[in-house]
Amino acid sequence: MEGALSAENLAFCELGGVVPNPRLDKVHEGIRLGRERRVDFLPAVGGGSAIDTAKAVAYGLAEPEHDVWELFAHTRTARKCLPVGCVLTIAAAGSETSKGCVITNQRTGEKRAYDDNLARPGFAVMNPEYTRTLPDYQTESGCVDIMMHTMERYFTNGGNMEITDALAEGLLRTVMKNAVTLHRNPGDVDARGEVMWAGSLAHNDLTGCGNDGGDFMSHKLEHELGGMFDVTHGAGLAAIWPSWARYVYRDCLPRFVRFARNVMGIAPGETDEETAEAGIRAMEDFYRGIGMPVNLEELGVHPTDGQIEEMAERCLAACGSRTGSARKLTREDMVRIYRNARGAGQDGSEPAPASGAAGPEQ
């Protein structure tokens, strides 16, 4: 990258040190550096953390009179943003084509997202060769994140379109197939190319066309987990999703049945519930097969009851009120999902109360 910029006589400065679950302190450092060097364009080189950091810095430089964290705290809306481009080296977050970015305030433990088309990258250089050196855990965590961006838009009660469903299901099957390939043969560049393209398609809003925009509660629950324990995002999603799915599937049963049959290849059971439950178990088997956790114990995280209450409180505050599409979750619902995700197994899970019977909204 430096050589290419120098060859074109383009002045540049470098901001290194971006870490997973990118930090607000690094964003502030980038804003200070950008002001000093009068930066007018942000090319990010890396994965979602680098791209999200570049987006946040771009917001901060465009509106220097404001604190950029106000966007992530949702106390104001951006009016300007410097242009952003990227060279992708990790296929996962889909930030190279999305309008979103996620930043962690390390001082408060809050991990928050801000979505605005102002920050959608103007270009993305995508060469799967750049991802060949990724460790297996990072590769498979990325595959989970790609799948979850699709599944968050798939499990909805807000209307659906056949063509969108077909795109989503094909994308999921493709990522699963190539995730297994890469787990066995990390050097398969063709498989890396399939995953890289899938990552962009999964989070450019294509798989949300024709529905209510998606559920995204697994992501919001994981954000609190990442903010408190600094876990790898994709692995955290794999650890949360089975608990969320078992908690909500009866409220979104036709979608879970379709998923079981069309994505996981499950033959119809005697009842729709049996089919849906088999689909969830099959997804757990897939996650474990590529080295991903399916609960918090396997993730290596052991939250106390107090920490679970705190994560649920923060998640509700970030949502603003009970929210979701497969099922609208209250604070108590969130607490139950976190508790069920600890790893006690299906037999030790708390059953979900009937929708709307979880008590008053909290």
N, C-alpha and C positions, 0 to 999 in steps of 0.2 A: 504493500500500500504506500509506504513512504517513497519507494523508488518510483512508483507510477506518478505520484504527486510532484515529486522533484523533477521528473522528466518533462512535465508540463509547466514547470516554473510556477507552481502554485504554492503559496506560503501556507504553512500549517503548523499546528501544535498538537501535542499528544496528551491525552488523559488516560493513564493506565490505572490498574488496581481495582477495576470493577469486580465485584464478587457476586456469587449467586444470591438471590433475594437482595437485589441492588439497594444500596443504602442512600439515605437522604444526605448524609455528610458528603458523600462523593459527588452527588448532584450539586450541592452548594460549592464544592471545590471546583467543579467544572464551570459553573456560572462565573465564579471569580476569575478563573483563567480565561474564559471566553471574553469577559469584559476587558481584561488587560490586553488581550491580543486582538481585540475587535473582530471576533469570529462572526461569520455570516452564514456558515453552512456546517452541518453536523453529519459527517460520514461515520457510521458505527461499524466496527469490525468485530464480529463475535456472534454470540447467540442472543437470546431474549434479554438477558441482564444488561449487556452492552447497549443493545438497541433501546431498551426502556430508559436507561440512563441518559442516552443521547436525546431522546424525546423530552425528558424532564428538563435537561439543561437547555434545550431549544425553547421550551416554554419560558424558563427563567430569564433567558437572554432577551427574548422578545418583549417581555413586560417587566423590566428591571425595578419598577416601582412597587411590585408586589412580591410577597413571599410565595415561592412555587408550591410549598406544601398546602397552601390554601386550596389548590385544585384537588389534591388528593383527599383533603378533609371535606371537600364539597361545600365550601363556604363561598365560592365564586366560580365563574366559568371563564375559560381562556378566551381572549379576543384575538390574540396573535400567537404565532409560533414560527421560529426559523425553520427553513427546509431541512429535512432529514433524509439521508440515504443510507444504505447498509450493504456490507459484504458478509454474507451469512456463513458461519463456521459451525453452528450447532442447529440441527433441525429439531425444533421442539415447540417453542412458545408461539410461533406464527407472528411475532411482532413485526416481521419484515413486510407484512401486507395488512396488518390490522391497525385500527385507530386507537388501540389501548396501550397503556403502559402501567406497570405496577412497581411501586417504590416502598421500601420499608423504612420507617422512622425508628432507627435503632435506639433512640432515647426513650420512646414510649412503648416500643414493641408492636406498633401498629403497622400492618402491611396493607396498603390501600391502592386501589386502581383508579385511573382516570381515563375516560374514553372521549375522544374528540377527533373528528376527521382532519383537524388542523395539523395533527402530528403523523398522519399516515405517510409512510415513506414515499418519496418520489421515485425511487428505484431500489431494486434489490439484486445484487449480483449473487447468483446461486450456482455453485459448482460443488457437487457432492464429493469431489476429491478433497475439498477442504475439511471434510468431517471424518476422514479415515483414521485419524489418530485418537479419536474420542474413546475413553474407557467404556466398557460394555455397560456399566451401571448408568453412565450419563446418556448413552445411546438409547437404552431401554426406557429410562425416565422420560426422555424426549418423546419416544413413541407413545407412552401413556398420555403425556400432555396433549399431543396431537389428537389422539382418540377422544380425550375428554372434551376438547374444544368442540368436537363433533357431537358427542353424546349429550353435552349440556344443551345443545340446540335441538336434539332429537327427542328427549323425554319431556314433552310438553303437553299441556291441556289447552293450548291456545290456537288450535287449528293447524293443519298440515297440508302439504302438497305432495302428490305421488312422485313427481320428478325430483323434488328436494329430498324426499326419503330415499329414493334410489341412489342419488349422489352420495348421501351420507352413509348408507349401508355399504356401497362399493368402496368408499374411502376407508371405512373401518376394516373391512375384510382385507384390503390391500395393505394397510399398516400392520395388521396382525400377522399376515403372511410374511412380510419383510422384516418385522421385528424378530420373528423366529429365525429367519435366515441370518440376520446380523448377529443374533445371540450365538449361533453356531459358527458363522464365518464373518467376522467383523470387517474383513477387507473387500467384501462384495460391493463394488461401487454402483452397480445397477440397483441393488436393493437400497443403497443410501440415496440414490437419486429418486426412487419412488417415495421414500419417506420424506425427503426434503420437499418435494412438490406437494405431497399430501399435507405437510405442515402449513404451507401457505394457503392451500385451499380450505383447510379446516377453520382458519381464523380470519378469513377476509369477508365474512358475513354471508358467503354463498350458501352454506348449509343451514342458515336461518331464514332463507327466503320463504315467505308464505306462512310463517308461524308467528308466535308472539315474541320472538327474539330469544327464547330459551329460558332455562331454569337457573343455571349457574350457581346453585347452592353448594355443590361439592367444591367448587372453586372458592367460594366465600368462606366456607368452613375451613378449607385448607389454608387460606391466607392467614387466619388466626393461628393455626398450627405452625406455619412458617415464621410468622412474626414472633412467636414465643420460643420456638425450639430450633429455628434456622435449618429446617429440613429441606432436602432437595424437592422441588415443587412437584415434579411428576411422580416421584415415589410417595409423597404425601397424598396426592390425589388417589393413587392406587390403594393406599391404606384407608382412606375415608369412603371411597365410592361404595364398597359392598355394604357397609353399615347404612349409608344414605339410601341405597337401592332397596334394601330389605325394609326400611322404614316407610318408604313412600310408594312402593310398587302397586299396592292395592288401589291407590288413588289415581294411578296412571296405567291401569292394567293393559289396555289394548296396545299401548306403546311397548311395554315390557314383553308382551307376547310376541309382537312383531319382531322386536330385537332378538329374542331368543331363537325364533325360527329363521329369520333372514340373515342375521349376522353370526350367531353362534351355532347354527345348524342343528337346533334342537327339534326333535320330532314332537308333535303335539301330545301333551299328556292328557289324563282323564279330565282335568279341569284347566282353565286358563291360569289359575294361581300356580298349579303344579308346573306348567310350562314356563311361566315367568321365573319361578324359583330355580328351575333347572338352568335357565339362561344366566342368572346371577352366579350360580355355582360354576358354570362353565367359564365365565369371565374371571372368577377367582383362580381357577385352574390355569387359565392363560397367563394371568399376571405372575403366578408362582413359576410357571414354565419359563419365563424370560427373566427370572431373578428379581421380581418386584414383590413388595410386601402387600398383604391384603388386610392388615390391621395395624394398630399402633405398636403392639408388642413386636411384630416382625419388623417394623420401621425402626425400632430401638428407642421409642419414646414412651414414657410412662407417666402421663399427667395425673396429678392428684385431683381429688374432687374439687378442691378450690380452684385449681388451674382450669379445669373443665368449665366451671361456672364463669370464670373470668373470660375464657375464650368465647363462650356463648353470649355473654353480655356485650363483648366487643363486636361480635359478628352482628348481633341485632342492631347495635348502634351504627355500624357501617351500612347496614341495609336500610336503616331508617324506620322500618316497621317489619312485621312478618312478611316474608316474601318467598318467591319460588313459583314454578309453573306446574311441575309434576304434583306438587303439594306445597301450599304456603306454610312455612315453618315459623313457629313461635320460638321464643327463647327456650322454653321447656323442651320443645322438639329438638332443638339444637343440642341441649344438654344430653338428651337421650341418645342421639346419634353419636356424639363423642364417647359416651359411656359404652355404647354397644361396639364401638370401634376399638376398644381397648385390647380385645383379643380373647375374650371369654368364649368365643365361638357362638354358633347359632343358638345352641341350647341355653346359653347364658345371656342372650340378648333380651333387652326389654322390648315387648311388643309395642308397635305403634298404636296409640288410641285411635278411635275413629276420627276421620278428618273433621276438624272443628270442635273436637272434644278434649282438647289439650288444656282447657282452662282459658282464662281471659288473656287477651293479647298482652305480651310483655315487651 
